Amino acid sequence: MNDFVSQYDEMIFYCLERKSYFKKDFFNVGFWLSDTLNQEEACENIVDKLLEFIPDKKGKILDVGCGLGATTNHLLNYYPASNVVGINISQKQVEKCRLNAPGCTFIVMNAVKMEFEDNSFDNIICVEAAFHFDTRNEFLQEAWRILKPGGHLVLADIIFESTQWVGEWLVPLKNNVRNMEEYKDTYLQAGFKQVELIDVTNQSWGEYCRRMMSWLQDQFSAEKVDEPTFRQYMTVYDGMLNSSVKHYLMASAKKP
Protein backbone atom coordinates (compact mmCIF):
# COMPACT_ATOMS: atom_id res chain seq x y z
CA MET A 1 0.00 0.00 0.00
CA ASN A 2 2.81 2.44 0.88
CA ASP A 3 4.43 1.72 -2.50
CA PHE A 4 1.18 2.57 -4.29
CA VAL A 5 0.80 5.83 -2.37
CA SER A 6 4.37 6.94 -3.08
CA GLN A 7 4.08 6.06 -6.78
CA TYR A 8 0.75 7.84 -7.08
CA ASP A 9 2.09 10.92 -5.28
CA GLU A 10 5.01 10.97 -7.70
CA MET A 11 2.68 10.78 -10.69
CA ILE A 12 0.12 13.33 -9.57
CA PHE A 13 2.58 15.95 -8.32
CA TYR A 14 5.46 15.69 -10.77
CA CYS A 15 4.30 14.27 -14.11
CA LEU A 16 4.75 16.30 -17.28
CA GLU A 17 1.00 16.46 -17.91
CA ARG A 18 0.42 18.64 -14.85
CA LYS A 19 1.55 21.62 -16.93
CA SER A 20 -1.50 21.23 -19.17
CA TYR A 21 -4.00 21.62 -16.33
CA PHE A 22 -3.67 25.40 -15.98
CA LYS A 23 -4.31 26.96 -12.55
CA LYS A 24 -6.45 24.32 -10.87
CA ASP A 25 -5.19 21.04 -9.46
CA PHE A 26 -7.41 18.67 -11.42
CA PHE A 27 -6.03 15.36 -12.55
CA ASN A 28 -8.58 13.59 -14.73
CA VAL A 29 -9.25 13.31 -18.46
CA GLY A 30 -12.51 15.24 -18.27
CA PHE A 31 -15.46 15.52 -20.64
CA TRP A 32 -14.94 17.50 -23.82
CA LEU A 33 -17.79 19.48 -25.40
CA SER A 34 -17.61 21.30 -28.73
CA ASP A 35 -16.86 24.59 -26.95
CA THR A 36 -14.45 23.23 -24.32
CA LEU A 37 -11.30 25.34 -24.47
CA ASN A 38 -8.85 23.49 -22.26
CA GLN A 39 -8.17 20.63 -19.88
CA GLU A 40 -9.37 22.55 -16.84
CA GLU A 41 -12.79 23.16 -18.41
CA ALA A 42 -13.03 19.50 -19.42
CA CYS A 43 -12.38 18.46 -15.83
CA GLU A 44 -15.09 20.81 -14.58
CA ASN A 45 -17.46 19.42 -17.22
CA ILE A 46 -17.16 15.83 -15.99
CA VAL A 47 -18.09 16.90 -12.46
CA ASP A 48 -21.07 18.89 -13.75
CA LYS A 49 -22.25 15.96 -15.89
CA LEU A 50 -22.01 13.52 -12.99
CA LEU A 51 -23.96 15.83 -10.70
CA GLU A 52 -26.78 15.87 -13.24
CA PHE A 53 -27.53 12.34 -12.05
CA ILE A 54 -28.39 13.74 -8.59
CA PRO A 55 -31.82 15.42 -8.73
CA ASP A 56 -31.67 17.08 -5.30
CA LYS A 57 -28.24 18.35 -4.38
CA LYS A 58 -28.94 18.47 -0.66
CA GLY A 59 -27.37 17.04 2.47
CA LYS A 60 -23.84 15.71 2.75
CA ILE A 61 -21.73 14.57 -0.20
CA LEU A 62 -18.54 12.51 -0.07
CA ASP A 63 -15.79 12.89 -2.68
CA VAL A 64 -13.97 9.54 -2.76
CA GLY A 65 -10.41 9.57 -4.07
CA CYS A 66 -10.46 13.37 -4.03
CA GLY A 67 -7.01 13.86 -5.57
CA LEU A 68 -5.67 17.34 -4.87
CA GLY A 69 -9.10 18.78 -4.07
CA ALA A 70 -10.02 20.42 -7.37
CA THR A 71 -13.14 18.28 -7.82
CA THR A 72 -14.06 18.93 -4.18
CA ASN A 73 -13.65 22.65 -4.76
CA HIS A 74 -15.96 22.47 -7.78
CA LEU A 75 -18.61 20.83 -5.59
CA LEU A 76 -18.81 24.13 -3.72
CA ASN A 77 -20.79 25.47 -6.68
CA TYR A 78 -23.56 23.12 -5.54
CA TYR A 79 -23.01 22.42 -1.82
CA PRO A 80 -21.95 24.45 1.21
CA ALA A 81 -18.45 23.57 2.39
CA SER A 82 -19.82 22.26 5.68
CA ASN A 83 -21.62 19.49 3.75
CA VAL A 84 -18.61 18.37 1.68
CA VAL A 85 -16.18 15.65 2.78
CA GLY A 86 -13.24 14.26 0.79
CA ILE A 87 -11.14 11.17 1.40
CA ASN A 88 -7.81 10.18 -0.07
CA ILE A 89 -5.28 7.52 0.83
CA SER A 90 -2.38 9.99 0.58
CA GLN A 91 -1.57 12.36 3.44
CA LYS A 92 0.41 14.57 1.07
CA GLN A 93 -2.54 14.94 -1.29
CA VAL A 94 -4.94 15.63 1.58
CA GLU A 95 -2.74 18.49 2.73
CA LYS A 96 -3.03 20.00 -0.75
CA CYS A 97 -6.81 19.43 -0.70
CA ARG A 98 -7.16 21.54 2.43
CA LEU A 99 -5.57 24.46 0.59
CA ASN A 100 -7.65 23.99 -2.56
CA ALA A 101 -11.06 23.57 -0.90
CA PRO A 102 -11.04 25.49 2.38
CA GLY A 103 -13.91 24.79 4.72
CA CYS A 104 -14.41 21.25 3.46
CA THR A 105 -13.47 18.25 5.59
CA PHE A 106 -10.64 16.02 4.35
CA ILE A 107 -9.61 12.70 5.87
CA VAL A 108 -6.85 10.23 5.05
CA MET A 109 -8.86 7.06 4.51
CA ASN A 110 -8.93 3.88 2.42
CA ALA A 111 -11.97 3.78 0.11
CA VAL A 112 -12.46 0.04 0.65
CA LYS A 113 -12.39 0.35 4.45
CA MET A 114 -14.25 3.56 5.14
CA GLU A 115 -14.53 4.54 8.77
CA PHE A 116 -17.92 6.22 8.52
CA GLU A 117 -21.12 5.08 10.22
CA ASP A 118 -23.84 3.39 8.19
CA ASN A 119 -26.15 5.81 6.35
CA SER A 120 -23.76 8.78 6.76
CA PHE A 121 -24.02 10.48 3.35
CA ASP A 122 -26.78 11.61 1.03
CA ASN A 123 -24.61 11.23 -2.07
CA ILE A 124 -21.14 10.05 -3.13
CA ILE A 125 -19.02 11.14 -6.10
CA CYS A 126 -15.89 9.36 -7.34
CA VAL A 127 -14.01 10.71 -10.36
CA GLU A 128 -11.54 8.33 -12.05
CA ALA A 129 -10.53 6.53 -8.88
CA ALA A 130 -12.59 3.34 -8.50
CA PHE A 131 -10.44 1.35 -10.93
CA HIS A 132 -7.48 1.97 -8.58
CA PHE A 133 -9.16 0.48 -5.53
CA ASP A 134 -8.27 -2.95 -4.24
CA THR A 135 -10.99 -3.75 -5.03
CA ARG A 136 -13.77 -1.86 -6.81
CA ASN A 137 -16.28 -4.45 -5.54
CA GLU A 138 -15.31 -3.79 -1.92
CA PHE A 139 -15.61 -0.05 -2.50
CA LEU A 140 -19.12 -0.48 -3.92
CA GLN A 141 -20.15 -2.47 -0.85
CA GLU A 142 -18.76 0.24 1.41
CA ALA A 143 -20.43 2.98 -0.64
CA TRP A 144 -23.79 1.20 -0.31
CA ARG A 145 -23.28 0.86 3.45
CA ILE A 146 -22.52 4.53 4.14
CA LEU A 147 -25.14 5.96 1.78
CA LYS A 148 -28.52 6.87 3.17
CA PRO A 149 -31.54 5.14 1.60
CA GLY A 150 -32.35 6.97 -1.62
CA GLY A 151 -28.78 8.22 -1.95
CA HIS A 152 -26.85 8.31 -5.23
CA LEU A 153 -23.38 7.09 -6.11
CA VAL A 154 -22.02 8.79 -9.25
CA LEU A 155 -18.72 7.91 -10.88
CA ALA A 156 -16.44 8.49 -13.82
CA ASP A 157 -14.81 5.08 -14.23
CA ILE A 158 -12.82 3.12 -16.78
CA ILE A 159 -12.93 -0.45 -18.09
CA PHE A 160 -9.44 -1.20 -19.38
CA GLU A 161 -8.65 -3.45 -22.32
CA SER A 162 -5.02 -3.46 -21.27
CA THR A 163 -2.98 -1.86 -18.49
CA GLN A 164 0.19 -1.90 -20.60
CA TRP A 165 0.27 1.86 -21.09
CA VAL A 166 -1.13 3.08 -17.78
CA GLY A 167 0.82 0.69 -15.56
CA GLU A 168 -0.42 -2.48 -13.90
CA TRP A 169 0.23 -1.01 -10.45
CA LEU A 170 -2.64 1.44 -11.11
CA VAL A 171 -5.33 -1.13 -11.88
CA PRO A 172 -5.55 -4.31 -9.77
CA LEU A 173 -6.31 -7.36 -11.89
CA LYS A 174 -9.36 -8.09 -9.72
CA ASN A 175 -10.95 -4.91 -11.11
CA ASN A 176 -10.91 -6.17 -14.69
CA VAL A 177 -14.33 -6.85 -16.16
CA ARG A 178 -15.10 -8.13 -19.64
CA ASN A 179 -17.86 -5.73 -20.64
CA MET A 180 -20.41 -3.17 -19.46
CA GLU A 181 -22.92 -5.84 -18.42
CA GLU A 182 -20.41 -7.44 -16.09
CA TYR A 183 -19.50 -3.99 -14.79
CA LYS A 184 -23.16 -3.15 -14.11
CA ASP A 185 -23.56 -6.47 -12.32
CA THR A 186 -21.02 -5.43 -9.67
CA TYR A 187 -23.34 -2.59 -8.63
CA LEU A 188 -26.39 -4.83 -8.52
CA GLN A 189 -24.55 -7.40 -6.43
CA ALA A 190 -23.60 -4.65 -3.95
CA GLY A 191 -27.31 -3.83 -3.53
CA PHE A 192 -27.69 -0.80 -5.79
CA LYS A 193 -30.70 -0.24 -8.04
CA GLN A 194 -31.39 2.06 -10.99
CA VAL A 195 -27.88 1.58 -12.35
CA GLU A 196 -27.29 3.81 -15.37
CA LEU A 197 -24.16 3.72 -17.52
CA ILE A 198 -23.25 6.17 -20.28
CA ASP A 199 -20.29 5.40 -22.52
CA VAL A 200 -18.41 8.64 -23.22
CA THR A 201 -15.12 7.08 -24.31
CA ASN A 202 -14.65 9.29 -27.35
CA GLN A 203 -15.61 12.54 -25.61
CA SER A 204 -13.47 11.80 -22.57
CA TRP A 205 -10.58 9.38 -22.90
CA GLY A 206 -10.25 9.67 -26.68
CA GLU A 207 -10.38 13.46 -26.81
CA TYR A 208 -8.03 13.77 -23.85
CA CYS A 209 -5.40 11.60 -25.54
CA ARG A 210 -5.71 13.50 -28.81
CA ARG A 211 -5.43 16.84 -27.03
CA MET A 212 -2.44 15.68 -24.99
CA MET A 213 -0.63 14.57 -28.12
CA SER A 214 -1.29 17.98 -29.67
CA TRP A 215 -0.11 19.72 -26.48
CA LEU A 216 3.06 17.60 -26.43
CA GLN A 217 3.74 18.54 -30.05
CA ASP A 218 3.43 22.22 -29.10
CA GLN A 219 5.75 21.74 -26.12
CA PHE A 220 8.32 20.01 -28.30
CA SER A 221 8.09 22.68 -31.02
CA ALA A 222 8.63 25.36 -28.37
CA GLU A 223 11.67 23.41 -27.11
CA LYS A 224 10.10 22.95 -23.69
CA VAL A 225 10.40 19.16 -23.99
CA ASP A 226 13.44 17.31 -25.29
CA GLU A 227 13.13 14.79 -28.12
CA PRO A 228 13.53 11.55 -26.09
CA THR A 229 10.83 12.70 -23.63
CA PHE A 230 8.58 13.81 -26.46
CA ARG A 231 8.85 10.50 -28.29
CA GLN A 232 8.36 8.50 -25.09
CA TYR A 233 5.17 10.35 -24.16
CA MET A 234 3.79 10.29 -27.70
CA THR A 235 4.24 6.51 -27.81
CA VAL A 236 2.42 6.14 -24.49
CA TYR A 237 -0.50 8.35 -25.51
CA ASP A 238 -0.83 6.63 -28.86
CA GLY A 239 -1.01 3.30 -27.02
CA MET A 240 -3.49 4.70 -24.51
CA LEU A 241 -5.69 6.03 -27.30
CA ASN A 242 -5.69 2.97 -29.51
CA SER A 243 -5.34 -0.08 -27.30
CA SER A 244 -5.78 0.74 -23.62
CA VAL A 245 -9.44 1.40 -22.85
CA LYS A 246 -12.65 -0.44 -23.64
CA HIS A 247 -15.03 2.04 -22.04
CA TYR A 248 -14.84 5.35 -20.22
CA LEU A 249 -18.14 5.49 -18.33
CA MET A 250 -20.27 7.91 -16.43
CA ALA A 251 -22.15 5.77 -13.94
CA SER A 252 -24.99 6.40 -11.54
CA ALA A 253 -26.48 4.01 -9.00
CA LYS A 254 -29.10 4.48 -6.27
CA LYS A 255 -29.43 2.87 -2.88
CA PRO A 256 -33.06 1.81 -2.43
C-alpha positions as CSV (number, residue, x, y, z in Angstrom):
1,M,0.0,0.0,0.0
2,N,2.8,2.4,0.9
3,D,4.4,1.7,-2.5
4,F,1.2,2.6,-4.3
5,V,0.8,5.8,-2.4
6,S,4.4,6.9,-3.1
7,Q,4.1,6.1,-6.8
8,Y,0.7,7.8,-7.1
9,D,2.1,10.9,-5.3
10,E,5.0,11.0,-7.7
11,M,2.7,10.8,-10.7
12,I,0.1,13.3,-9.6
13,F,2.6,15.9,-8.3
14,Y,5.5,15.7,-10.8
15,C,4.3,14.3,-14.1
16,L,4.8,16.3,-17.3
17,E,1.0,16.5,-17.9
18,R,0.4,18.6,-14.8
19,K,1.6,21.6,-16.9
20,S,-1.5,21.2,-19.2
21,Y,-4.0,21.6,-16.3
22,F,-3.7,25.4,-16.0
23,K,-4.3,27.0,-12.6
24,K,-6.4,24.3,-10.9
25,D,-5.2,21.0,-9.5
26,F,-7.4,18.7,-11.4
27,F,-6.0,15.4,-12.6
28,N,-8.6,13.6,-14.7
29,V,-9.3,13.3,-18.5
30,G,-12.5,15.2,-18.3
31,F,-15.5,15.5,-20.6
32,W,-14.9,17.5,-23.8
33,L,-17.8,19.5,-25.4
34,S,-17.6,21.3,-28.7
35,D,-16.9,24.6,-27.0
36,T,-14.4,23.2,-24.3
37,L,-11.3,25.3,-24.5
38,N,-8.9,23.5,-22.3
39,Q,-8.2,20.6,-19.9
40,E,-9.4,22.5,-16.8
41,E,-12.8,23.2,-18.4
42,A,-13.0,19.5,-19.4
43,C,-12.4,18.5,-15.8
44,E,-15.1,20.8,-14.6
45,N,-17.5,19.4,-17.2
46,I,-17.2,15.8,-16.0
47,V,-18.1,16.9,-12.5
48,D,-21.1,18.9,-13.7
49,K,-22.3,16.0,-15.9
50,L,-22.0,13.5,-13.0
51,L,-24.0,15.8,-10.7
52,E,-26.8,15.9,-13.2
53,F,-27.5,12.3,-12.0
54,I,-28.4,13.7,-8.6
55,P,-31.8,15.4,-8.7
56,D,-31.7,17.1,-5.3
57,K,-28.2,18.4,-4.4
58,K,-28.9,18.5,-0.7
59,G,-27.4,17.0,2.5
60,K,-23.8,15.7,2.8
61,I,-21.7,14.6,-0.2
62,L,-18.5,12.5,-0.1
63,D,-15.8,12.9,-2.7
64,V,-14.0,9.5,-2.8
65,G,-10.4,9.6,-4.1
66,C,-10.5,13.4,-4.0
67,G,-7.0,13.9,-5.6
68,L,-5.7,17.3,-4.9
69,G,-9.1,18.8,-4.1
70,A,-10.0,20.4,-7.4
71,T,-13.1,18.3,-7.8
72,T,-14.1,18.9,-4.2
73,N,-13.6,22.7,-4.8
74,H,-16.0,22.5,-7.8
75,L,-18.6,20.8,-5.6
76,L,-18.8,24.1,-3.7
77,N,-20.8,25.5,-6.7
78,Y,-23.6,23.1,-5.5
79,Y,-23.0,22.4,-1.8
80,P,-22.0,24.5,1.2
81,A,-18.4,23.6,2.4
82,S,-19.8,22.3,5.7
83,N,-21.6,19.5,3.7
84,V,-18.6,18.4,1.7
85,V,-16.2,15.6,2.8
86,G,-13.2,14.3,0.8
87,I,-11.1,11.2,1.4
88,N,-7.8,10.2,-0.1
89,I,-5.3,7.5,0.8
90,S,-2.4,10.0,0.6
91,Q,-1.6,12.4,3.4
92,K,0.4,14.6,1.1
93,Q,-2.5,14.9,-1.3
94,V,-4.9,15.6,1.6
95,E,-2.7,18.5,2.7
96,K,-3.0,20.0,-0.8
97,C,-6.8,19.4,-0.7
98,R,-7.2,21.5,2.4
99,L,-5.6,24.5,0.6
100,N,-7.6,24.0,-2.6
101,A,-11.1,23.6,-0.9
102,P,-11.0,25.5,2.4
103,G,-13.9,24.8,4.7
104,C,-14.4,21.2,3.5
105,T,-13.5,18.2,5.6
106,F,-10.6,16.0,4.4
107,I,-9.6,12.7,5.9
108,V,-6.9,10.2,5.0
109,M,-8.9,7.1,4.5
110,N,-8.9,3.9,2.4
111,A,-12.0,3.8,0.1
112,V,-12.5,0.0,0.6
113,K,-12.4,0.3,4.5
114,M,-14.3,3.6,5.1
115,E,-14.5,4.5,8.8
116,F,-17.9,6.2,8.5
117,E,-21.1,5.1,10.2
118,D,-23.8,3.4,8.2
119,N,-26.1,5.8,6.3
120,S,-23.8,8.8,6.8
121,F,-24.0,10.5,3.4
122,D,-26.8,11.6,1.0
123,N,-24.6,11.2,-2.1
124,I,-21.1,10.1,-3.1
125,I,-19.0,11.1,-6.1
126,C,-15.9,9.4,-7.3
127,V,-14.0,10.7,-10.4
128,E,-11.5,8.3,-12.0
129,A,-10.5,6.5,-8.9
130,A,-12.6,3.3,-8.5
131,F,-10.4,1.4,-10.9
132,H,-7.5,2.0,-8.6
133,F,-9.2,0.5,-5.5
134,D,-8.3,-2.9,-4.2
135,T,-11.0,-3.8,-5.0
136,R,-13.8,-1.9,-6.8
137,N,-16.3,-4.4,-5.5
138,E,-15.3,-3.8,-1.9
139,F,-15.6,0.0,-2.5
140,L,-19.1,-0.5,-3.9
141,Q,-20.2,-2.5,-0.8
142,E,-18.8,0.2,1.4
143,A,-20.4,3.0,-0.6
144,W,-23.8,1.2,-0.3
145,R,-23.3,0.9,3.5
146,I,-22.5,4.5,4.1
147,L,-25.1,6.0,1.8
148,K,-28.5,6.9,3.2
149,P,-31.5,5.1,1.6
150,G,-32.4,7.0,-1.6
151,G,-28.8,8.2,-1.9
152,H,-26.8,8.3,-5.2
153,L,-23.4,7.1,-6.1
154,V,-22.0,8.8,-9.2
155,L,-18.7,7.9,-10.9
156,A,-16.4,8.5,-13.8
157,D,-14.8,5.1,-14.2
158,I,-12.8,3.1,-16.8
159,I,-12.9,-0.5,-18.1
160,F,-9.4,-1.2,-19.4
161,E,-8.6,-3.4,-22.3
162,S,-5.0,-3.5,-21.3
163,T,-3.0,-1.9,-18.5
164,Q,0.2,-1.9,-20.6
165,W,0.3,1.9,-21.1
166,V,-1.1,3.1,-17.8
167,G,0.8,0.7,-15.6
168,E,-0.4,-2.5,-13.9
169,W,0.2,-1.0,-10.4
170,L,-2.6,1.4,-11.1
171,V,-5.3,-1.1,-11.9
172,P,-5.6,-4.3,-9.8
173,L,-6.3,-7.4,-11.9
174,K,-9.4,-8.1,-9.7
175,N,-11.0,-4.9,-11.1
176,N,-10.9,-6.2,-14.7
177,V,-14.3,-6.8,-16.2
178,R,-15.1,-8.1,-19.6
179,N,-17.9,-5.7,-20.6
180,M,-20.4,-3.2,-19.5
181,E,-22.9,-5.8,-18.4
182,E,-20.4,-7.4,-16.1
183,Y,-19.5,-4.0,-14.8
184,K,-23.2,-3.2,-14.1
185,D,-23.6,-6.5,-12.3
186,T,-21.0,-5.4,-9.7
187,Y,-23.3,-2.6,-8.6
188,L,-26.4,-4.8,-8.5
189,Q,-24.5,-7.4,-6.4
190,A,-23.6,-4.6,-4.0
191,G,-27.3,-3.8,-3.5
192,F,-27.7,-0.8,-5.8
193,K,-30.7,-0.2,-8.0
194,Q,-31.4,2.1,-11.0
195,V,-27.9,1.6,-12.4
196,E,-27.3,3.8,-15.4
197,L,-24.2,3.7,-17.5
198,I,-23.2,6.2,-20.3
199,D,-20.3,5.4,-22.5
200,V,-18.4,8.6,-23.2
201,T,-15.1,7.1,-24.3
202,N,-14.6,9.3,-27.4
203,Q,-15.6,12.5,-25.6
204,S,-13.5,11.8,-22.6
205,W,-10.6,9.4,-22.9
206,G,-10.3,9.7,-26.7
207,E,-10.4,13.5,-26.8
208,Y,-8.0,13.8,-23.8
209,C,-5.4,11.6,-25.5
210,R,-5.7,13.5,-28.8
211,R,-5.4,16.8,-27.0
212,M,-2.4,15.7,-25.0
213,M,-0.6,14.6,-28.1
214,S,-1.3,18.0,-29.7
215,W,-0.1,19.7,-26.5
216,L,3.1,17.6,-26.4
217,Q,3.7,18.5,-30.0
218,D,3.4,22.2,-29.1
219,Q,5.7,21.7,-26.1
220,F,8.3,20.0,-28.3
221,S,8.1,22.7,-31.0
222,A,8.6,25.4,-28.4
223,E,11.7,23.4,-27.1
224,K,10.1,22.9,-23.7
225,V,10.4,19.2,-24.0
226,D,13.4,17.3,-25.3
227,E,13.1,14.8,-28.1
228,P,13.5,11.6,-26.1
229,T,10.8,12.7,-23.6
230,F,8.6,13.8,-26.5
231,R,8.8,10.5,-28.3
232,Q,8.4,8.5,-25.1
233,Y,5.2,10.3,-24.2
234,M,3.8,10.3,-27.7
235,T,4.2,6.5,-27.8
236,V,2.4,6.1,-24.5
237,Y,-0.5,8.4,-25.5
238,D,-0.8,6.6,-28.9
239,G,-1.0,3.3,-27.0
240,M,-3.5,4.7,-24.5
241,L,-5.7,6.0,-27.3
242,N,-5.7,3.0,-29.5
243,S,-5.3,-0.1,-27.3
244,S,-5.8,0.7,-23.6
245,V,-9.4,1.4,-22.9
246,K,-12.7,-0.4,-23.6
247,H,-15.0,2.0,-22.0
248,Y,-14.8,5.3,-20.2
249,L,-18.1,5.5,-18.3
250,M,-20.3,7.9,-16.4
251,A,-22.2,5.8,-13.9
252,S,-25.0,6.4,-11.5
253,A,-26.5,4.0,-9.0
254,K,-29.1,4.5,-6.3
255,K,-29.4,2.9,-2.9
256,P,-33.1,1.8,-2.4
